[in-house]
Amino acid sequence: MCLLGPVPPRTPGRSDAQVPSDTERGASKYGRIPFVYFYQDGAAADPAFGLLDIEIAIQRRGPEDFVCEVYAIGDGYQSGHGASTPEPLLFEFRGRGRSIAKAEWRYPTVLSGHMDALTFSIALVLTDEEFGLLDSVLLPSARAEVTVCLE
């Protein structure tokens, strides 16, 4: 889970926000989830793969026109690689304690031995009032396809 707020300003020593792709296109709400890892059943001490620095932005691009953009780094420097084959990663956009909108992301395969940038964009069905209420993003538990890479 993460809270939504303004896109962070550029500062030395911190990487720039990767989403929204163009801040000039409209008002945005931004959040960042630093670590999401997937584990093989019965091996909770050793992650198989993960997603790092998941950045999420919801941007108003016009009347009743909203887009969700996601940027993440696939952390394949664990014990294997994985994919969203069994089920997508779900982003639940919330406001005042209730679900307002959802987006499903079938992220590409996170390869073992790689740190690859992953991106995603989807239109969201929201009203201007609902956009104003958005205050957080929740990622419920998800299943993934994992291939353990033995050395």
ROGUMI-287159 format. One record per residue (C-alpha): residue in three letters; x, z, y. Coordinates in nm, 4 decimals, decimal comma, padded with zeros to 6 digits. Example, Ala and Ser with C-alpha at 12.3 -4.5 7.8 and 13.67 -1.06 7.14 Angstrom:
// ROGUMI-287159
+------+----------+----------+----------+
! resn !       c1 !       c3 !       c2 !
+------+----------+----------+----------+
!  ALA !  01,2300 !  00,7800 ! -00,4500 !
!  SER !  01,3670 !  00,7140 ! -00,1060 !
+------+----------+----------+----------+
***
This chain:
// ROGUMI-287159
+------+----------+----------+----------+
! resn !       c1 !       c3 !       c2 !
+------+----------+----------+----------+
!  MET !  00,0000 !  00,0000 !  00,0000 !
!  CYS !  00,1051 ! -00,0500 !  00,3597 !
!  LEU ! -00,0461 ! -00,0065 !  00,7014 !
!  LEU ! -00,1040 ! -00,3056 !  00,9269 !
!  GLY !  00,0219 ! -00,3206 !  01,2831 !
!  PRO !  00,1886 ! -00,5576 !  01,5267 !
!  VAL !  00,4699 ! -00,7886 !  01,4211 !
!  PRO !  00,7928 ! -00,5935 !  01,4801 !
!  PRO !  01,0069 ! -00,7119 !  01,7720 !
!  ARG !  01,3481 ! -00,8696 !  01,7224 !
!  THR !  01,6229 ! -00,6097 !  01,7232 !
!  PRO !  01,9889 ! -00,6081 !  01,6226 !
!  GLY !  02,0530 ! -00,4774 !  01,2723 !
!  ARG !  01,7074 ! -00,5609 !  01,1335 !
!  SER !  01,5991 ! -00,8928 !  00,9925 !
!  ASP !  01,3296 ! -01,0784 !  01,1816 !
!  ALA !  00,9785 ! -01,0834 !  01,0403 !
!  GLN !  00,9265 ! -01,3945 !  00,8272 !
!  VAL !  00,5479 ! -01,4049 !  00,8727 !
!  PRO !  00,3457 ! -01,5219 !  01,0504 !
!  SER !  00,5292 ! -01,8535 !  01,0571 !
!  ASP !  00,4341 ! -01,9081 !  01,4234 !
!  THR !  00,3423 ! -01,6001 !  01,6284 !
!  GLU !  00,2151 ! -01,8211 !  01,9114 !
!  ARG ! -00,0795 ! -01,9482 !  01,7054 !
!  GLY ! -00,2847 ! -01,6307 !  01,7480 !
!  ALA ! -00,3156 ! -01,2547 !  01,7196 !
!  SER ! -00,1588 ! -01,1104 !  01,4036 !
!  LYS ! -00,1585 ! -00,7957 !  01,1938 !
!  TYR !  00,1581 ! -00,7327 !  00,9951 !
!  GLY !  00,2664 ! -00,5084 !  00,7091 !
!  ARG !  00,5627 ! -00,4693 !  00,4757 !
!  ILE !  00,5852 ! -00,3333 !  00,1215 !
!  PRO !  00,9527 ! -00,2802 !  00,0345 !
!  PHE !  00,9479 ! -00,2659 ! -00,3483 !
!  VAL !  00,7116 ! -00,3824 ! -00,6229 !
!  TYR !  00,8535 ! -00,3721 ! -00,9750 !
!  PHE !  00,7199 ! -00,4795 ! -01,3135 !
!  TYR !  00,8160 ! -00,2913 ! -01,6293 !
!  GLN !  00,7981 ! -00,3828 ! -01,9948 !
!  ASP !  00,5408 ! -00,1680 ! -02,1781 !
!  GLY !  00,7118 !  00,1443 ! -02,3089 !
!  ALA !  01,0257 !  00,0967 ! -02,0955 !
!  ALA !  00,9356 !  00,2627 ! -01,7670 !
!  ALA !  01,2994 !  00,3436 ! -01,6830 !
!  ASP !  01,4161 ! -00,0192 ! -01,6789 !
!  PRO !  01,2332 ! -00,2682 ! -01,4560 !
!  ALA !  01,2155 ! -00,6232 ! -01,5893 !
!  PHE !  01,1837 ! -00,7908 ! -01,2470 !
!  GLY !  01,0417 ! -00,7230 ! -00,9059 !
!  LEU !  00,9388 ! -00,8433 ! -00,5631 !
!  LEU !  01,1303 ! -00,7071 ! -00,2641 !
!  ASP !  01,0356 ! -00,6835 !  00,1015 !
!  ILE !  00,6867 ! -00,8229 !  00,0660 !
!  GLU !  00,5824 ! -00,9131 !  00,4195 !
!  ILE !  00,2146 ! -00,9784 !  00,4852 !
!  ALA !  00,0552 ! -01,1155 !  00,8014 !
!  ILE ! -00,3069 ! -01,1919 !  00,8782 !
!  GLN ! -00,3387 ! -01,4204 !  01,1788 !
!  ARG ! -00,6392 ! -01,5259 !  01,3832 !
!  ARG ! -00,5946 ! -01,8948 !  01,4565 !
!  GLY ! -00,9319 ! -01,9637 !  01,6100 !
!  PRO ! -01,2948 ! -01,8514 !  01,6003 !
!  GLU ! -01,3681 ! -01,7424 !  01,2421 !
!  ASP ! -01,0338 ! -01,9027 !  01,1371 !
!  PHE ! -00,7914 ! -01,6590 !  00,9696 !
!  VAL ! -00,4841 ! -01,7125 !  00,7537 !
!  CYS ! -00,2899 ! -01,4734 !  00,5318 !
!  GLU !  00,0810 ! -01,5473 !  00,4920 !
!  VAL !  00,3136 ! -01,3693 !  00,2479 !
!  TYR !  00,6916 ! -01,3759 !  00,2213 !
!  ALA !  00,8836 ! -01,1934 ! -00,0513 !
!  ILE !  01,2170 ! -01,1953 ! -00,2303 !
!  GLY !  01,1994 ! -01,2271 ! -00,6082 !
!  ASP !  01,4327 ! -00,9645 ! -00,7542 !
!  GLY !  01,5528 ! -01,1239 ! -01,0757 !
!  TYR !  01,8629 ! -00,9028 ! -01,0884 !
!  GLN !  01,7016 ! -00,6695 ! -01,3372 !
!  SER !  01,6594 ! -00,7083 ! -01,7124 !
!  GLY !  01,4564 ! -01,0277 ! -01,7226 !
!  HIS !  01,2338 ! -01,2718 ! -01,5473 !
!  GLY !  00,8609 ! -01,2816 ! -01,5039 !
!  ALA !  00,5558 ! -01,4611 ! -01,3777 !
!  SER !  00,1977 ! -01,4012 ! -01,2781 !
!  THR !  00,0642 ! -01,5851 ! -01,5826 !
!  PRO ! -00,1651 ! -01,3022 ! -01,7073 !
!  GLU ! -00,3129 ! -01,2258 ! -01,3648 !
!  PRO ! -00,2344 ! -01,2868 ! -00,9996 !
!  LEU ! -00,1054 ! -01,0270 ! -00,7596 !
!  LEU ! -00,4063 ! -00,9085 ! -00,5595 !
!  PHE ! -00,3915 ! -00,8202 ! -00,1904 !
!  GLU ! -00,6870 ! -00,6090 ! -00,0844 !
!  PHE ! -00,7270 ! -00,5993 !  00,2935 !
!  ARG ! -00,8900 ! -00,2763 !  00,4024 !
!  GLY ! -01,0382 ! -00,1208 !  00,7125 !
!  ARG ! -01,1900 !  00,2213 !  00,7650 !
!  GLY ! -01,1487 !  00,3047 !  00,3968 !
!  ARG ! -01,3293 !  00,0022 !  00,2546 !
!  SER ! -01,2327 ! -00,3377 !  00,1203 !
!  ILE ! -01,2923 ! -00,6189 !  00,3711 !
!  ALA ! -01,1213 ! -00,9214 !  00,2127 !
!  LYS ! -00,9034 ! -01,0116 ! -00,0852 !
!  ALA ! -00,6409 ! -01,2737 ! -00,1619 !
!  GLU ! -00,4927 ! -01,3581 ! -00,5011 !
!  TRP ! -00,1348 ! -01,4837 ! -00,5317 !
!  ARG ! -00,0064 ! -01,6516 ! -00,8458 !
!  TYR !  00,3572 ! -01,6159 ! -00,7481 !
!  PRO !  00,6094 ! -01,8495 ! -00,9097 !
!  THR !  00,8451 ! -01,7388 ! -01,1845 !
!  VAL !  01,1027 ! -01,4839 ! -01,0715 !
!  LEU !  01,4192 ! -01,5977 ! -01,2477 !
!  SER !  01,6723 ! -01,3634 ! -01,4034 !
!  GLY !  01,9939 ! -01,3610 ! -01,2022 !
!  HIS !  01,8286 ! -01,4897 ! -00,8825 !
!  MET !  01,7151 ! -01,3505 ! -00,5478 !
!  ASP !  01,4797 ! -01,6293 ! -00,4361 !
!  ALA !  01,2499 ! -01,6405 ! -00,1360 !
!  LEU !  00,8830 ! -01,6786 ! -00,2303 !
!  THR !  00,6056 ! -01,7783 !  00,0113 !
!  PHE !  00,2289 ! -01,7983 !  00,0016 !
!  SER ! -00,0462 ! -01,8885 !  00,2481 !
!  ILE ! -00,4240 ! -01,8828 !  00,2133 !
!  ALA ! -00,7260 ! -01,8963 !  00,4424 !
!  LEU ! -00,9268 ! -01,5736 !  00,4601 !
!  VAL ! -01,3000 ! -01,5543 !  00,5187 !
!  LEU ! -01,3341 ! -01,2940 !  00,7944 !
!  THR ! -01,5353 ! -01,2370 !  01,1073 !
!  ASP ! -01,3690 ! -01,1422 !  01,4337 !
!  GLU ! -01,5153 ! -00,7927 !  01,3932 !
!  GLU ! -01,3720 ! -00,7560 !  01,0412 !
!  PHE ! -01,0296 ! -00,8712 !  01,1640 !
!  GLY ! -01,0439 ! -00,5975 !  01,4262 !
!  LEU ! -01,1131 ! -00,3366 !  01,1561 !
!  LEU ! -00,8199 ! -00,4318 !  00,9289 !
!  ASP ! -00,5744 ! -00,1419 !  00,9083 !
!  SER ! -00,4058 ! -00,1594 !  00,5650 !
!  VAL ! -00,3260 ! -00,3657 !  00,2566 !
!  LEU ! -00,3505 ! -00,2331 ! -00,0991 !
!  LEU ! -00,1819 ! -00,3892 ! -00,4043 !
!  PRO ! -00,3593 ! -00,2604 ! -00,7153 !
!  SER ! -00,1647 ! -00,2483 ! -01,0419 !
!  ALA ! -00,1109 ! -00,5908 ! -01,1962 !
!  ARG !  00,0092 ! -00,7294 ! -01,5260 !
!  ALA !  00,2836 ! -00,9910 ! -01,5477 !
!  GLU !  00,4467 ! -01,2045 ! -01,8130 !
!  VAL !  00,7950 ! -01,0641 ! -01,8754 !
!  THR !  01,0803 ! -01,2193 ! -02,0679 !
!  VAL !  01,3595 ! -00,9708 ! -02,1297 !
!  CYS !  01,7014 ! -01,1319 ! -02,1042 !
!  LEU !  01,9478 ! -00,9791 ! -02,3471 !
!  GLU !  02,3140 ! -00,9978 ! -02,2615 !
+------+----------+----------+----------+
***
